[in-house]
């Protein structure tokens, strides 16, 4: 199986959503602020359910928030 590096636009989406704070986002999706921090830093891969909750809060498709950056260490073209 190939190793994927998943990137995200959570921070960008927060700012597009009236500069939502990490705390406000965490409360909206029922997780801790530390979970949001870890997601934004790429240190935590959220569950599929949490991905959909974030998409609902941001009113945007999941693939506009999460994307594949690398496959087996090789950058994916935009």
Helices and strands as residue ranges (DSSP letters): E 4-8, H 10-16, H 22-29, H 33-40, H 48-58, G 62-64, E 66-71, E 74-75
